């Protein structure tokens, strides 16, 4: 059995390396962003639906801040997964205020940008949210709201840095890249890069997570002891800090990403916050290059447990899973 498990791990690793090489080529193409789209054929069988259909917590997906990921587009597989679990998912095109947040149980912000960077991804990063919006969000969470904040590689960390700081996190406006090349980063409970936490244990053995995969993204630091790290970047990863998204050469500043976080949770007042430095792992996407279709996210080889992890994170945010004992 040990030999079989080792063999399966090797096969998964090789598949992930191949995916990384393919995506590394696909994502550097000049029209890669236009090609990147949601994989609408992706399906995940929810083992134990958390809420009756259409009767679960109300989830708002932010679409008011030049969001690269939206519920009807690249994040549709995420929205469909939540609906299959009973959540009520709608898009929001309103700026954040006590009034616009009043009818939400969970707010999802995925790759928001400041207006100045909607089309051009170069430094300096423009802030995505006004101070009034951040104040409204913090007060809403303090009173019991739940926030899922996702900010991928540069320029998304810079656009979201003030919001992250309000919840005890410091984003790094760069790229977390595996030293072996390509975007795939594997986190495992067996190597302590994936934390033993309710979001990885789940409600039953069927929901237990042993490994998840992210696809590039950023690394960030905790500024508060209240932050619980879930995904810790391994020693084989490097932070690269380009001035323009996707543009790297021998002069691009870089440093080891070992020990930086790519996923974390924090309780804030009566509410809860989950923060991740990578977006693709929460959805299912396709990139087409030279007539070939490459899949990455919940639909990628080696990332078979990502979808359940997404549900576990939502279950923690909405109180089905208790916070870890500290």
ZALUM-159577 format. One record per residue (C-alpha): residue in one letter; x, y, z; residue number from 1. Coordinates in pm, whole numbers. Example, Ala and Ser with C-alpha at 12.3 -4.5 7.8 and 13.67 -1.06 7.14 Angstrom:
! ZALUM-159577
- A;1230;-450;780;1 .
- S;1367;-106;714;2 .
! end
This chain:
! ZALUM-159577
- X;0;0;0;1 .
- X;286;239;79;2 .
- X;442;160;-258;3 .
- X;109;232;-431;4 .
- X;65;562;-246;5 .
- X;418;670;-338;6 .
- X;355;577;-700;7 .
- X;29;776;-707;8 .
- X;207;1077;-555;9 .
- X;476;1056;-824;10 .
- X;217;1036;-1102;11 .
- X;33;1337;-960;12 .
- X;359;1530;-934;13 .
- X;449;1453;-1296;14 .
- X;103;1553;-1416;15 .
- X;128;1879;-1224;16 .
- X;474;1950;-1366;17 .
- X;341;1895;-1717;18 .
- X;47;2125;-1650;19 .
- X;285;2386;-1513;20 .
- X;497;2376;-1827;21 .
- X;194;2403;-2053;22 .
- X;40;2689;-1857;23 .
- X;372;2865;-1824;24 .
- X;377;2885;-2204;25 .
- X;8;2964;-2238;26 .
- X;-2;3246;-1985;27 .
- X;289;3436;-2139;28 .
- X;109;3476;-2471;29 .
- X;13;3830;-2568;30 .
- X;-359;3750;-2583;31 .
- X;-362;3504;-2291;32 .
- X;-604;3712;-2084;33 .
- X;-856;3717;-2365;34 .
- X;-825;3338;-2399;35 .
- X;-865;3271;-2025;36 .
- X;-1224;3170;-1956;37 .
- X;-1436;2968;-1717;38 .
- X;-1463;2594;-1781;39 .
- X;-1841;2566;-1789;40 .
- X;-1825;2189;-1835;41 .
- X;-1666;2141;-1492;42 .
- X;-1883;1950;-1244;43 .
- X;-1825;1842;-885;44 .
- X;-2048;1600;-701;45 .
- X;-2125;1756;-362;46 .
- X;-2117;1467;-117;47 .
- X;-2335;1622;154;48 .
- X;-2520;1939;52;49 .
- X;-2486;2194;331;50 .
- X;-2817;2375;278;51 .
- X;-3143;2310;95;52 .
- X;-3129;2441;-261;53 .
- X;-3176;2817;-270;54 .
- X;-3213;2846;108;55 .
- X;-2852;2883;219;56 .
- X;-2654;3195;314;57 .
- X;-2663;3489;74;58 .
- X;-2333;3532;-110;59 .
- X;-2250;3856;-291;60 .
- X;-1974;3843;-552;61 .
- X;-1817;4185;-601;62 .
- X;-1824;4314;-959;63 .
- X;-1796;4687;-886;64 .
- X;-1417;4721;-879;65 .
- X;-1278;4619;-1221;66 .
- X;-1282;4260;-1096;67 .
- X;-1095;4020;-1321;68 .
- X;-1313;3736;-1186;69 .
- X;-1693;3767;-1200;70 .
- X;-1972;3528;-1109;71 .
- X;-2105;3495;-1463;72 .
- X;-1767;3466;-1631;73 .
- X;-1431;3327;-1510;74 .
- X;-1575;3265;-1160;75 .
- X;-1894;3099;-1279;76 .
- X;-1769;2750;-1180;77 .
- X;-1716;2890;-828;78 .
- X;-2069;3033;-823;79 .
- X;-2218;2710;-961;80 .
- X;-2032;2503;-699;81 .
- X;-2173;2717;-418;82 .
- X;-2526;2697;-561;83 .
- X;-2496;2318;-572;84 .
- X;-2424;2336;-198;85 .
- X;-2738;2544;-134;86 .
- X;-2589;2895;-122;87 .
- X;-2770;3185;-289;88 .
- X;-2517;3360;-512;89 .
- X;-2566;3697;-677;90 .
- X;-2338;3959;-831;91 .
- X;-2303;4306;-682;92 .
- X;-2218;4618;-884;93 .
- X;-2253;4857;-589;94 .
- X;-1973;5017;-389;95 .
- X;-1949;4889;-34;96 .
- X;-2161;5060;232;97 .
- X;-2367;4954;530;98 .
- X;-2673;4960;303;99 .
- X;-2530;4748;19;100 .
- X;-2386;4492;261;101 .
- X;-2697;4464;476;102 .
- X;-2850;4184;269;103 .
- X;-2534;3971;244;104 .
- X;-2408;3691;467;105 .
- X;-2084;3644;271;106 .
- X;-1902;3889;47;107 .
- X;-1658;3752;-211;108 .
- X;-1396;3985;-359;109 .
- X;-1187;3820;-631;110 .
- X;-907;4018;-797;111 .
- X;-1039;4372;-758;112 .
- X;-848;4659;-918;113 .
- X;-841;5036;-899;114 .
- X;-998;5211;-1195;115 .
- X;-659;5332;-1325;116 .
- X;-549;4969;-1372;117 .
- X;-857;4818;-1529;118 .
- X;-673;4772;-1859;119 .
- X;-302;4830;-1788;120 .
- X;-132;4614;-1526;121 .
- X;174;4818;-1438;122 .
- X;315;4969;-1120;123 .
- X;231;5170;-924;124 .
- X;-81;4980;-824;125 .
- X;-399;5182;-777;126 .
- X;-611;5110;-470;127 .
- X;-935;4928;-547;128 .
- X;-1136;5061;-250;129 .
- X;-1196;5396;-90;130 .
- X;-1133;5444;282;131 .
- X;-1511;5472;332;132 .
- X;-1562;5132;168;133 .
- X;-1293;4971;384;134 .
- X;-1447;5122;698;135 .
- X;-1790;4989;596;136 .
- X;-1648;4643;528;137 .
- X;-1461;4626;856;138 .
- X;-1770;4734;1052;139 .
- X;-1984;4479;865;140 .
- X;-1743;4194;946;141 .
- X;-1710;4314;1305;142 .
- X;-2088;4283;1336;143 .
- X;-2094;3927;1201;144 .
- X;-2036;3939;825;145 .
- X;-1808;3694;643;146 .
- X;-1551;3803;386;147 .
- X;-1366;3592;129;148 .
- X;-1087;3813;-5;149 .
- X;-880;3686;-299;150 .
- X;-594;3884;-449;151 .
- X;-376;3708;-704;152 .
- X;-37;3811;-841;153 .
- X;66;4169;-912;154 .
- X;-111;4417;-949;155 .
- X;-394;4269;-739;156 .
- X;-204;4265;-406;157 .
- X;-123;4635;-437;158 .
- X;-482;4719;-525;159 .
- X;-610;4531;-217;160 .
- X;-330;4605;33;161 .
- X;-521;4854;248;162 .
- X;-819;4622;284;163 .
- X;-591;4331;376;164 .
- X;-410;4542;633;165 .
- X;-744;4620;803;166 .
- X;-764;4248;886;167 .
- X;-402;4199;991;168 .
- X;-232;4097;666;169 .
- X;43;4246;451;170 .
- X;15;4166;80;171 .
- X;325;4151;-140;172 .
- X;271;4298;-488;173 .
- X;454;4036;-692;174 .
- X;442;3679;-822;175 .
- X;494;3358;-623;176 .
- X;653;3117;-869;177 .
- X;781;2760;-833;178 .
- X;1156;2742;-887;179 .
- X;1099;2459;-1133;180 .
- X;896;2690;-1358;181 .
- X;526;2707;-1442;182 .
- X;247;2823;-1214;183 .
- X;149;2509;-1020;184 .
- X;223;2508;-644;185 .
- X;121;2205;-436;186 .
- X;32;2233;-66;187 .
- X;10;1914;144;188 .
- X;-83;1836;501;189 .
- X;194;1573;505;190 .
- X;458;1846;453;191 .
- X;289;2104;680;192 .
- X;247;2342;385;193 .
- X;-127;2283;427;194 .
- X;-241;2344;783;195 .
- X;-439;2098;994;196 .
- X;-749;2314;1041;197 .
- X;-1130;2274;1018;198 .
- X;-1106;2389;653;199 .
- X;-887;2089;574;200 .
- X;-1051;1842;814;201 .
- X;-1408;1915;701;202 .
- X;-1726;1778;857;203 .
- X;-1650;1416;771;204 .
- X;-1378;1192;632;205 .
- X;-1523;1246;284;206 .
- X;-1452;1619;317;207 .
- X;-1098;1580;449;208 .
- X;-832;1750;238;209 .
- X;-478;1616;198;210 .
- X;-353;1845;-81;211 .
- X;-455;2148;-285;212 .
- X;-292;2321;-580;213 .
- X;-262;2692;-656;214 .
- X;-149;2853;-980;215 .
- X;114;3125;-925;216 .
- X;-45;3406;-717;217 .
- X;127;3605;-442;218 .
- X;260;3545;-93;219 .
- X;165;3754;210;220 .
- X;257;3799;575;221 .
- X;51;3795;894;222 .
- X;66;4114;1101;223 .
- X;-140;3976;1388;224 .
- X;-129;3666;1608;225 .
- X;-500;3627;1535;226 .
- X;-423;3521;1177;227 .
- X;-420;3143;1122;228 .
- X;-212;3037;822;229 .
- X;-366;2767;603;230 .
- X;-134;2753;302;231 .
- X;240;2811;355;232 .
- X;461;2856;50;233 .
- X;733;2588;33;234 .
- X;1107;2642;3;235 .
- X;1098;2573;-371;236 .
- X;913;2897;-447;237 .
- X;1036;3249;-520;238 .
- X;869;3591;-508;239 .
- X;940;3783;-827;240 .
- X;864;4155;-842;241 .
- X;810;4283;-1197;242 .
- X;705;4637;-1285;243 .
- X;459;4508;-1544;244 .
- X;247;4195;-1507;245 .
- X;403;3890;-1671;246 .
- X;724;4070;-1775;247 .
- X;1032;3900;-1628;248 .
- X;1402;3907;-1711;249 .
- X;1735;3860;-1532;250 .
- X;1704;4204;-1368;251 .
- X;1363;4135;-1208;252 .
- X;1402;4160;-827;253 .
- X;1331;3835;-645;254 .
- X;1358;3671;-304;255 .
- X;1267;3341;-140;256 .
- X;896;3292;-77;257 .
- X;952;3017;180;258 .
- X;724;3062;481;259 .
- X;502;3327;325;260 .
- X;129;3257;336;261 .
- X;-97;3202;39;262 .
- X;-405;3123;245;263 .
- X;-519;3231;592;264 .
- X;-826;3285;809;265 .
- X;-895;3526;1092;266 .
- X;-1186;3586;1326;267 .
- X;-1269;3956;1344;268 .
- X;-1521;4062;1607;269 .
- X;-1831;3852;1548;270 .
- X;-1733;3787;1186;271 .
- X;-1486;3580;990;272 .
- X;-1240;3650;710;273 .
- X;-1066;3408;473;274 .
- X;-786;3548;258;275 .
- X;-608;3385;-35;276 .
- X;-328;3499;-263;277 .
- X;-442;3302;-567;278 .
- X;-773;3300;-754;279 .
- X;-764;3019;-1011;280 .
- X;-772;2750;-742;281 .
- X;-1124;2870;-648;282 .
- X;-1268;2823;-995;283 .
- X;-1215;2613;-1310;284 .
- X;-1065;2777;-1617;285 .
- X;-934;2709;-1962;286 .
- X;-664;2875;-2170;287 .
- X;-642;2812;-2543;288 .
- X;-308;2844;-2718;289 .
- X;-227;2731;-3071;290 .
- X;-552;2538;-3083;291 .
- X;-479;2347;-2760;292 .
- X;-696;2382;-2448;293 .
- X;-523;2379;-2107;294 .
- X;-731;2348;-1789;295 .
- X;-630;2498;-1456;296 .
- X;-806;2543;-1125;297 .
- X;-1049;2293;-977;298 .
- X;-1042;2110;-1313;299 .
- X;-662;2067;-1328;300 .
- X;-471;1739;-1296;301 .
- X;-356;1702;-936;302 .
- X;-609;1956;-804;303 .
- X;-896;1713;-752;304 .
- X;-948;1820;-388;305 .
- X;-962;2193;-461;306 .
- X;-1340;2199;-503;307 .
- X;-1403;2039;-163;308 .
- X;-1153;2280;-9;309 .
- X;-1350;2572;-155;310 .
- X;-1666;2434;7;311 .
- X;-1485;2379;338;312 .
- X;-1368;2741;337;313 .
- X;-1726;2855;276;314 .
- X;-1848;2624;553;315 .
- X;-1600;2783;794;316 .
- X;-1706;3133;689;317 .
- X;-2072;3053;745;318 .
- X;-2023;2878;1077;319 .
- X;-2067;2514;981;320 .
- X;-1706;2455;1080;321 .
- X;-1574;2601;1403;322 .
- X;-1249;2798;1419;323 .
- X;-940;2602;1514;324 .
- X;-858;2592;1885;325 .
- X;-554;2810;1952;326 .
! end
